[in-house]
């Protein structure tokens, strides 16, 4: 089952269920020394459609292995 919170109200509801009001509060218990204080070096995101297609393509590349095993 897919779940992608898309609205501010859904995000607020999830945070409230965790007992916090901001995402940053989720990590306040961590010492500053172990926090990453810079953005992650990740490629830009892609759409759900594109990622599903990517994995379907990868599955097709290895289908011969399971078929012939």
PDB file of N, CA, C and O in Angstrom:
ATOM      1  N   UNK A   1       0.837  -1.171   0.000  1.00  0.00           N
ATOM      2  CA  UNK A   1       0.000   0.000   0.000  1.00  0.00           C
ATOM      3  C   UNK A   1       0.884   1.237   0.000  1.00  0.00           C
ATOM      4  O   UNK A   1       1.823   1.342   0.789  1.00  0.00           O
ATOM      5  N   UNK A   2       0.578   2.165  -0.886  1.00  0.00           N
ATOM      6  CA  UNK A   2       1.354   3.390  -0.995  1.00  0.00           C
ATOM      7  C   UNK A   2       0.755   4.461  -0.090  1.00  0.00           C
ATOM      8  O   UNK A   2      -0.463   4.557   0.060  1.00  0.00           O
ATOM      9  N   UNK A   3       1.625   5.258   0.505  1.00  0.00           N
ATOM     10  CA  UNK A   3       1.141   6.405   1.260  1.00  0.00           C
ATOM     11  C   UNK A   3       2.137   7.541   1.127  1.00  0.00           C
ATOM     12  O   UNK A   3       3.272   7.439   1.591  1.00  0.00           O
ATOM     13  N   UNK A   4       1.718   8.607   0.504  1.00  0.00           N
ATOM     14  CA  UNK A   4       2.548   9.789   0.351  1.00  0.00           C
ATOM     15  C   UNK A   4       1.760  10.973   0.894  1.00  0.00           C
ATOM     16  O   UNK A   4       0.814  11.429   0.251  1.00  0.00           O
ATOM     17  N   UNK A   5       2.134  11.481   2.074  1.00  0.00           N
ATOM     18  CA  UNK A   5       1.392  12.622   2.618  1.00  0.00           C
ATOM     19  C   UNK A   5       1.532  13.821   1.696  1.00  0.00           C
ATOM     20  O   UNK A   5       2.642  14.256   1.392  1.00  0.00           O
ATOM     21  N   UNK A   6       0.418  14.344   1.262  1.00  0.00           N
ATOM     22  CA  UNK A   6       0.472  15.405   0.274  1.00  0.00           C
ATOM     23  C   UNK A   6       0.001  16.749   0.798  1.00  0.00           C
ATOM     24  O   UNK A   6       0.255  17.777   0.171  1.00  0.00           O
ATOM     25  N   UNK A   7      -0.668  16.762   1.918  1.00  0.00           N
ATOM     26  CA  UNK A   7      -1.201  18.032   2.389  1.00  0.00           C
ATOM     27  C   UNK A   7      -0.569  18.428   3.720  1.00  0.00           C
ATOM     28  O   UNK A   7      -0.084  17.581   4.469  1.00  0.00           O
ATOM     29  N   UNK A   8      -0.583  19.713   3.995  1.00  0.00           N
ATOM     30  CA  UNK A   8      -0.072  20.204   5.277  1.00  0.00           C
ATOM     31  C   UNK A   8      -0.848  19.602   6.432  1.00  0.00           C
ATOM     32  O   UNK A   8      -0.262  19.273   7.463  1.00  0.00           O
ATOM     33  N   UNK A   9      -2.153  19.453   6.281  1.00  0.00           N
ATOM     34  CA  UNK A   9      -2.956  18.903   7.375  1.00  0.00           C
ATOM     35  C   UNK A   9      -2.578  17.448   7.656  1.00  0.00           C
ATOM     36  O   UNK A   9      -2.567  17.030   8.814  1.00  0.00           O
ATOM     37  N   UNK A  10      -2.269  16.672   6.619  1.00  0.00           N
ATOM     38  CA  UNK A  10      -1.830  15.287   6.827  1.00  0.00           C
ATOM     39  C   UNK A  10      -0.486  15.250   7.544  1.00  0.00           C
ATOM     40  O   UNK A  10      -0.273  14.419   8.428  1.00  0.00           O
ATOM     41  N   UNK A  11       0.410  16.137   7.171  1.00  0.00           N
ATOM     42  CA  UNK A  11       1.710  16.194   7.843  1.00  0.00           C
ATOM     43  C   UNK A  11       1.546  16.591   9.307  1.00  0.00           C
ATOM     44  O   UNK A  11       2.170  15.995  10.186  1.00  0.00           O
ATOM     45  N   UNK A  12       0.713  17.591   9.572  1.00  0.00           N
ATOM     46  CA  UNK A  12       0.474  18.012  10.956  1.00  0.00           C
ATOM     47  C   UNK A  12      -0.131  16.872  11.777  1.00  0.00           C
ATOM     48  O   UNK A  12       0.220  16.677  12.941  1.00  0.00           O
ATOM     49  N   UNK A  13      -1.031  16.133  11.163  1.00  0.00           N
ATOM     50  CA  UNK A  13      -1.668  15.007  11.849  1.00  0.00           C
ATOM     51  C   UNK A  13      -0.640  13.933  12.217  1.00  0.00           C
ATOM     52  O   UNK A  13      -0.669  13.400  13.325  1.00  0.00           O
ATOM     53  N   UNK A  14       0.257  13.621  11.301  1.00  0.00           N
ATOM     54  CA  UNK A  14       1.296  12.624  11.585  1.00  0.00           C
ATOM     55  C   UNK A  14       2.234  13.105  12.678  1.00  0.00           C
ATOM     56  O   UNK A  14       2.600  12.336  13.568  1.00  0.00           O
ATOM     57  N   UNK A  15       2.626  14.371  12.617  1.00  0.00           N
ATOM     58  CA  UNK A  15       3.506  14.908  13.652  1.00  0.00           C
ATOM     59  C   UNK A  15       2.813  14.877  15.005  1.00  0.00           C
ATOM     60  O   UNK A  15       3.429  14.515  16.007  1.00  0.00           O
ATOM     61  N   UNK A  16       1.547  15.249  15.045  1.00  0.00           N
ATOM     62  CA  UNK A  16       0.794  15.228  16.304  1.00  0.00           C
ATOM     63  C   UNK A  16       0.724  13.810  16.872  1.00  0.00           C
ATOM     64  O   UNK A  16       0.826  13.621  18.084  1.00  0.00           O
ATOM     65  N   UNK A  17       0.550  12.820  16.002  1.00  0.00           N
ATOM     66  CA  UNK A  17       0.512  11.431  16.453  1.00  0.00           C
ATOM     67  C   UNK A  17       1.835  11.018  17.096  1.00  0.00           C
ATOM     68  O   UNK A  17       1.868  10.120  17.938  1.00  0.00           O
ATOM     69  N   UNK A  18       2.922  11.674  16.697  1.00  0.00           N
ATOM     70  CA  UNK A  18       4.245  11.409  17.270  1.00  0.00           C
ATOM     71  C   UNK A  18       4.517  12.279  18.486  1.00  0.00           C
ATOM     72  O   UNK A  18       5.539  12.120  19.152  1.00  0.00           O
ATOM     73  N   UNK A  19       3.601  13.202  18.778  1.00  0.00           N
ATOM     74  CA  UNK A  19       3.765  14.062  19.942  1.00  0.00           C
ATOM     75  C   UNK A  19       4.656  15.266  19.709  1.00  0.00           C
ATOM     76  O   UNK A  19       5.191  15.832  20.661  1.00  0.00           O
ATOM     77  N   UNK A  20       4.823  15.665  18.457  1.00  0.00           N
ATOM     78  CA  UNK A  20       5.653  16.823  18.124  1.00  0.00           C
ATOM     79  C   UNK A  20       4.872  17.737  17.179  1.00  0.00           C
ATOM     80  O   UNK A  20       3.832  17.358  16.640  1.00  0.00           O
ATOM     81  N   UNK A  21       5.396  18.945  16.991  1.00  0.00           N
ATOM     82  CA  UNK A  21       4.707  19.854  16.080  1.00  0.00           C
ATOM     83  C   UNK A  21       5.537  20.210  14.853  1.00  0.00           C
ATOM     84  O   UNK A  21       5.018  20.813  13.913  1.00  0.00           O
ATOM     85  N   UNK A  22       6.820  19.846  14.848  1.00  0.00           N
ATOM     86  CA  UNK A  22       7.671  20.096  13.683  1.00  0.00           C
ATOM     87  C   UNK A  22       8.534  18.863  13.413  1.00  0.00           C
ATOM     88  O   UNK A  22       8.817  18.096  14.333  1.00  0.00           O
ATOM     89  N   UNK A  23       8.950  18.669  12.173  1.00  0.00           N
ATOM     90  CA  UNK A  23       9.846  17.538  11.889  1.00  0.00           C
ATOM     91  C   UNK A  23      11.156  17.623  12.678  1.00  0.00           C
ATOM     92  O   UNK A  23      11.712  16.596  13.068  1.00  0.00           O
ATOM     93  N   UNK A  24      11.642  18.823  12.908  1.00  0.00           N
ATOM     94  CA  UNK A  24      12.898  18.991  13.640  1.00  0.00           C
ATOM     95  C   UNK A  24      12.808  18.432  15.059  1.00  0.00           C
ATOM     96  O   UNK A  24      13.787  17.917  15.599  1.00  0.00           O
ATOM     97  N   UNK A  25      11.616  18.541  15.653  1.00  0.00           N
ATOM     98  CA  UNK A  25      11.433  18.026  17.012  1.00  0.00           C
ATOM     99  C   UNK A  25      11.642  16.517  17.092  1.00  0.00           C
ATOM    100  O   UNK A  25      11.962  15.994  18.159  1.00  0.00           O
ATOM    101  N   UNK A  26      11.468  15.823  15.992  1.00  0.00           N
ATOM    102  CA  UNK A  26      11.684  14.376  15.990  1.00  0.00           C
ATOM    103  C   UNK A  26      13.133  14.015  16.300  1.00  0.00           C
ATOM    104  O   UNK A  26      13.420  12.903  16.745  1.00  0.00           O
ATOM    105  N   UNK A  27      14.036  14.949  16.066  1.00  0.00           N
ATOM    106  CA  UNK A  27      15.467  14.656  16.214  1.00  0.00           C
ATOM    107  C   UNK A  27      16.124  15.411  17.349  1.00  0.00           C
ATOM    108  O   UNK A  27      17.341  15.329  17.517  1.00  0.00           O
ATOM    109  N   UNK A  28      15.345  16.148  18.139  1.00  0.00           N
ATOM    110  CA  UNK A  28      15.923  16.946  19.226  1.00  0.00           C
ATOM    111  C   UNK A  28      16.656  16.104  20.249  1.00  0.00           C
ATOM    112  O   UNK A  28      17.583  16.594  20.893  1.00  0.00           O
ATOM    113  N   UNK A  29      16.270  14.857  20.416  1.00  0.00           N
ATOM    114  CA  UNK A  29      16.910  13.994  21.407  1.00  0.00           C
ATOM    115  C   UNK A  29      18.326  13.581  20.996  1.00  0.00           C
ATOM    116  O   UNK A  29      19.099  13.104  21.827  1.00  0.00           O
ATOM    117  N   UNK A  30      18.665  13.761  19.726  1.00  0.00           N
ATOM    118  CA  UNK A  30      19.999  13.387  19.254  1.00  0.00           C
ATOM    119  C   UNK A  30      21.012  14.465  19.594  1.00  0.00           C
ATOM    120  O   UNK A  30      20.731  15.650  19.418  1.00  0.00           O
ATOM    121  N   UNK A  31      22.187  14.078  20.078  1.00  0.00           N
ATOM    122  CA  UNK A  31      23.226  15.073  20.350  1.00  0.00           C
ATOM    123  C   UNK A  31      23.623  15.801  19.063  1.00  0.00           C
ATOM    124  O   UNK A  31      23.642  15.209  17.984  1.00  0.00           O
ATOM    125  N   UNK A  32      23.930  17.061  19.189  1.00  0.00           N
ATOM    126  CA  UNK A  32      24.320  17.872  18.031  1.00  0.00           C
ATOM    127  C   UNK A  32      25.496  17.240  17.281  1.00  0.00           C
ATOM    128  O   UNK A  32      25.586  17.370  16.060  1.00  0.00           O
ATOM    129  N   UNK A  33      26.386  16.569  17.986  1.00  0.00           N
ATOM    130  CA  UNK A  33      27.585  15.988  17.377  1.00  0.00           C
ATOM    131  C   UNK A  33      27.262  14.885  16.367  1.00  0.00           C
ATOM    132  O   UNK A  33      28.068  14.620  15.475  1.00  0.00           O
ATOM    133  N   UNK A  34      26.109  14.244  16.490  1.00  0.00           N
ATOM    134  CA  UNK A  34      25.790  13.149  15.566  1.00  0.00           C
ATOM    135  C   UNK A  34      24.793  13.566  14.487  1.00  0.00           C
ATOM    136  O   UNK A  34      24.423  12.757  13.636  1.00  0.00           O
ATOM    137  N   UNK A  35      24.366  14.805  14.520  1.00  0.00           N
ATOM    138  CA  UNK A  35      23.427  15.296  13.504  1.00  0.00           C
ATOM    139  C   UNK A  35      24.179  15.744  12.259  1.00  0.00           C
ATOM    140  O   UNK A  35      25.273  16.302  12.344  1.00  0.00           O
ATOM    141  N   UNK A  36      23.587  15.496  11.124  1.00  0.00           N
ATOM    142  CA  UNK A  36      24.143  15.962   9.856  1.00  0.00           C
ATOM    143  C   UNK A  36      23.589  17.360   9.606  1.00  0.00           C
ATOM    144  O   UNK A  36      22.395  17.519   9.356  1.00  0.00           O
ATOM    145  N   UNK A  37      24.431  18.351   9.669  1.00  0.00           N
ATOM    146  CA  UNK A  37      23.987  19.739   9.552  1.00  0.00           C
ATOM    147  C   UNK A  37      24.216  20.307   8.158  1.00  0.00           C
ATOM    148  O   UNK A  37      24.632  21.453   7.986  1.00  0.00           O
ATOM    149  N   UNK A  38      23.933  19.468   7.177  1.00  0.00           N
ATOM    150  CA  UNK A  38      24.019  19.898   5.791  1.00  0.00           C
ATOM    151  C   UNK A  38      23.055  19.036   4.990  1.00  0.00           C
ATOM    152  O   UNK A  38      22.699  17.940   5.424  1.00  0.00           O
ATOM    153  N   UNK A  39      22.635  19.508   3.845  1.00  0.00           N
ATOM    154  CA  UNK A  39      21.749  18.680   3.018  1.00  0.00           C
ATOM    155  C   UNK A  39      22.473  17.432   2.512  1.00  0.00           C
ATOM    156  O   UNK A  39      23.683  17.453   2.286  1.00  0.00           O
ATOM    157  N   UNK A  40      21.735  16.370   2.342  1.00  0.00           N
ATOM    158  CA  UNK A  40      22.309  15.168   1.750  1.00  0.00           C
ATOM    159  C   UNK A  40      22.605  15.421   0.279  1.00  0.00           C
ATOM    160  O   UNK A  40      21.884  16.168  -0.382  1.00  0.00           O
ATOM    161  N   UNK A  41      23.650  14.809  -0.227  1.00  0.00           N
ATOM    162  CA  UNK A  41      24.019  14.945  -1.628  1.00  0.00           C
ATOM    163  C   UNK A  41      23.291  13.869  -2.425  1.00  0.00           C
ATOM    164  O   UNK A  41      23.862  12.829  -2.755  1.00  0.00           O
ATOM    165  N   UNK A  42      22.027  14.134  -2.726  1.00  0.00           N
ATOM    166  CA  UNK A  42      21.192  13.173  -3.437  1.00  0.00           C
ATOM    167  C   UNK A  42      20.758  13.751  -4.776  1.00  0.00           C
ATOM    168  O   UNK A  42      20.612  14.965  -4.915  1.00  0.00           O
ATOM    169  N   UNK A  43      20.553  12.890  -5.750  1.00  0.00           N
ATOM    170  CA  UNK A  43      20.036  13.391  -7.030  1.00  0.00           C
ATOM    171  C   UNK A  43      18.604  13.887  -6.840  1.00  0.00           C
ATOM    172  O   UNK A  43      17.953  13.532  -5.857  1.00  0.00           O
ATOM    173  N   UNK A  44      18.116  14.690  -7.757  1.00  0.00           N
ATOM    174  CA  UNK A  44      16.734  15.164  -7.657  1.00  0.00           C
ATOM    175  C   UNK A  44      15.755  13.990  -7.647  1.00  0.00           C
ATOM    176  O   UNK A  44      16.040  12.931  -8.206  1.00  0.00           O
ATOM    177  N   UNK A  45      14.615  14.184  -7.015  1.00  0.00           N
ATOM    178  CA  UNK A  45      13.600  13.149  -6.960  1.00  0.00           C
ATOM    179  C   UNK A  45      12.974  12.906  -8.327  1.00  0.00           C
ATOM    180  O   UNK A  45      13.060  13.739  -9.230  1.00  0.00           O
ATOM    181  N   UNK A  46      12.343  11.746  -8.453  1.00  0.00           N
ATOM    182  CA  UNK A  46      11.638  11.430  -9.686  1.00  0.00           C
ATOM    183  C   UNK A  46      10.199  11.057  -9.335  1.00  0.00           C
ATOM    184  O   UNK A  46       9.885  10.799  -8.173  1.00  0.00           O
ATOM    185  N   UNK A  47       9.352  11.030 -10.317  1.00  0.00           N
ATOM    186  CA  UNK A  47       7.945  10.746 -10.072  1.00  0.00           C
ATOM    187  C   UNK A  47       7.741   9.276  -9.706  1.00  0.00           C
ATOM    188  O   UNK A  47       8.583   8.423  -9.990  1.00  0.00           O
ATOM    189  N   UNK A  48       6.608   9.007  -9.074  1.00  0.00           N
ATOM    190  CA  UNK A  48       6.267   7.631  -8.739  1.00  0.00           C
ATOM    191  C   UNK A  48       6.181   6.781 -10.005  1.00  0.00           C
ATOM    192  O   UNK A  48       6.659   5.647 -10.030  1.00  0.00           O
ATOM    193  N   UNK A  49       5.577   7.326 -11.046  1.00  0.00           N
ATOM    194  CA  UNK A  49       5.469   6.597 -12.311  1.00  0.00           C
ATOM    195  C   UNK A  49       6.858   6.197 -12.814  1.00  0.00           C
ATOM    196  O   UNK A  49       7.069   5.050 -13.208  1.00  0.00           O
ATOM    197  N   UNK A  50       7.810   7.145 -12.801  1.00  0.00           N
ATOM    198  CA  UNK A  50       9.156   6.866 -13.315  1.00  0.00           C
ATOM    199  C   UNK A  50       9.884   5.821 -12.478  1.00  0.00           C
ATOM    200  O   UNK A  50      10.585   4.972 -13.028  1.00  0.00           O
ATOM    201  N   UNK A  51       9.730   5.870 -11.154  1.00  0.00           N
ATOM    202  CA  UNK A  51      10.448   4.895 -10.321  1.00  0.00           C
ATOM    203  C   UNK A  51       9.844   3.501 -10.473  1.00  0.00           C
ATOM    204  O   UNK A  51      10.571   2.508 -10.477  1.00  0.00           O
ATOM    205  N   UNK A  52       8.528   3.422 -10.598  1.00  0.00           N
ATOM    206  CA  UNK A  52       7.891   2.120 -10.826  1.00  0.00           C
ATOM    207  C   UNK A  52       8.361   1.545 -12.161  1.00  0.00           C
ATOM    208  O   UNK A  52       8.677   0.359 -12.252  1.00  0.00           O
ATOM    209  N   UNK A  53       8.404   2.382 -13.193  1.00  0.00           N
ATOM    210  CA  UNK A  53       8.875   1.925 -14.503  1.00  0.00           C
ATOM    211  C   UNK A  53      10.335   1.485 -14.440  1.00  0.00           C
ATOM    212  O   UNK A  53      10.709   0.481 -15.046  1.00  0.00           O
ATOM    213  N   UNK A  54      11.156   2.230 -13.710  1.00  0.00           N
ATOM    214  CA  UNK A  54      12.566   1.875 -13.560  1.00  0.00           C
ATOM    215  C   UNK A  54      12.707   0.456 -12.989  1.00  0.00           C
ATOM    216  O   UNK A  54      13.475  -0.354 -13.508  1.00  0.00           O
ATOM    217  N   UNK A  55      11.965   0.168 -11.926  1.00  0.00           N
ATOM    218  CA  UNK A  55      12.078  -1.157 -11.312  1.00  0.00           C
ATOM    219  C   UNK A  55      11.467  -2.251 -12.184  1.00  0.00           C
ATOM    220  O   UNK A  55      11.940  -3.387 -12.167  1.00  0.00           O
ATOM    221  N   UNK A  56      10.442  -1.932 -12.932  1.00  0.00           N
ATOM    222  CA  UNK A  56       9.911  -2.915 -13.881  1.00  0.00           C
ATOM    223  C   UNK A  56      10.949  -3.249 -14.948  1.00  0.00           C
ATOM    224  O   UNK A  56      11.127  -4.409 -15.321  1.00  0.00           O
ATOM    225  N   UNK A  57      11.625  -2.220 -15.428  1.00  0.00           N
ATOM    226  CA  UNK A  57      12.685  -2.447 -16.417  1.00  0.00           C
ATOM    227  C   UNK A  57      13.801  -3.305 -15.830  1.00  0.00           C
ATOM    228  O   UNK A  57      14.287  -4.224 -16.489  1.00  0.00           O
ATOM    229  N   UNK A  58      14.210  -3.011 -14.590  1.00  0.00           N
ATOM    230  CA  UNK A  58      15.270  -3.797 -13.968  1.00  0.00           C
ATOM    231  C   UNK A  58      14.824  -5.238 -13.777  1.00  0.00           C
ATOM    232  O   UNK A  58      15.614  -6.161 -13.975  1.00  0.00           O
ATOM    233  N   UNK A  59      13.570  -5.441 -13.397  1.00  0.00           N
ATOM    234  CA  UNK A  59      13.052  -6.802 -13.217  1.00  0.00           C
ATOM    235  C   UNK A  59      13.084  -7.558 -14.541  1.00  0.00           C
ATOM    236  O   UNK A  59      13.392  -8.750 -14.568  1.00  0.00           O
ATOM    237  N   UNK A  60      12.772  -6.882 -15.624  1.00  0.00           N
ATOM    238  CA  UNK A  60      12.809  -7.515 -16.938  1.00  0.00           C
ATOM    239  C   UNK A  60      14.203  -7.938 -17.332  1.00  0.00           C
ATOM    240  O   UNK A  60      14.377  -8.924 -18.049  1.00  0.00           O
ATOM    241  N   UNK A  61      15.203  -7.200 -16.870  1.00  0.00           N
ATOM    242  CA  UNK A  61      16.597  -7.538 -17.192  1.00  0.00           C
ATOM    243  C   UNK A  61      17.030  -8.839 -16.540  1.00  0.00           C
ATOM    244  O   UNK A  61      17.880  -9.546 -17.080  1.00  0.00           O
ATOM    245  N   UNK A  62      16.456  -9.169 -15.381  1.00  0.00           N
ATOM    246  CA  UNK A  62      16.870 -10.383 -14.664  1.00  0.00           C
ATOM    247  C   UNK A  62      15.846 -11.506 -14.771  1.00  0.00           C
ATOM    248  O   UNK A  62      16.053 -12.583 -14.212  1.00  0.00           O
ATOM    249  N   UNK A  63      14.746 -11.272 -15.480  1.00  0.00           N
ATOM    250  CA  UNK A  63      13.707 -12.298 -15.589  1.00  0.00           C
ATOM    251  C   UNK A  63      14.245 -13.583 -16.212  1.00  0.00           C
ATOM    252  O   UNK A  63      13.804 -14.674 -15.852  1.00  0.00           O
ATOM    253  N   UNK A  64      15.171 -13.468 -17.124  1.00  0.00           N
ATOM    254  CA  UNK A  64      15.733 -14.659 -17.768  1.00  0.00           C
ATOM    255  C   UNK A  64      16.379 -15.576 -16.732  1.00  0.00           C
ATOM    256  O   UNK A  64      16.313 -16.797 -16.878  1.00  0.00           O
ATOM    257  N   UNK A  65      16.996 -15.027 -15.702  1.00  0.00           N
ATOM    258  CA  UNK A  65      17.670 -15.852 -14.694  1.00  0.00           C
ATOM    259  C   UNK A  65      16.668 -16.754 -13.996  1.00  0.00           C
ATOM    260  O   UNK A  65      16.919 -17.950 -13.847  1.00  0.00           O
ATOM    261  N   UNK A  66      15.545 -16.210 -13.569  1.00  0.00           N
ATOM    262  CA  UNK A  66      14.565 -16.993 -12.824  1.00  0.00           C
ATOM    263  C   UNK A  66      13.807 -17.957 -13.748  1.00  0.00           C
ATOM    264  O   UNK A  66      13.404 -19.041 -13.327  1.00  0.00           O
ATOM    265  N   UNK A  67      13.626 -17.562 -14.974  1.00  0.00           N
ATOM    266  CA  UNK A  67      12.925 -18.408 -15.933  1.00  0.00           C
ATOM    267  C   UNK A  67      13.765 -19.640 -16.279  1.00  0.00           C
ATOM    268  O   UNK A  67      13.224 -20.735 -16.432  1.00  0.00           O
ATOM    269  N   UNK A  68      15.085 -19.465 -16.402  1.00  0.00           N
ATOM    270  CA  UNK A  68      15.975 -20.549 -16.835  1.00  0.00           C
ATOM    271  C   UNK A  68      16.570 -21.341 -15.674  1.00  0.00           C
ATOM    272  O   UNK A  68      17.257 -22.338 -15.893  1.00  0.00           O
ATOM    273  N   UNK A  69      16.311 -20.902 -14.437  1.00  0.00           N
ATOM    274  CA  UNK A  69      16.939 -21.575 -13.275  1.00  0.00           C
ATOM    275  C   UNK A  69      16.320 -22.929 -13.018  1.00  0.00           C
ATOM    276  O   UNK A  69      16.724 -23.625 -12.086  1.00  0.00           O
TER     277      UNK A  69
END
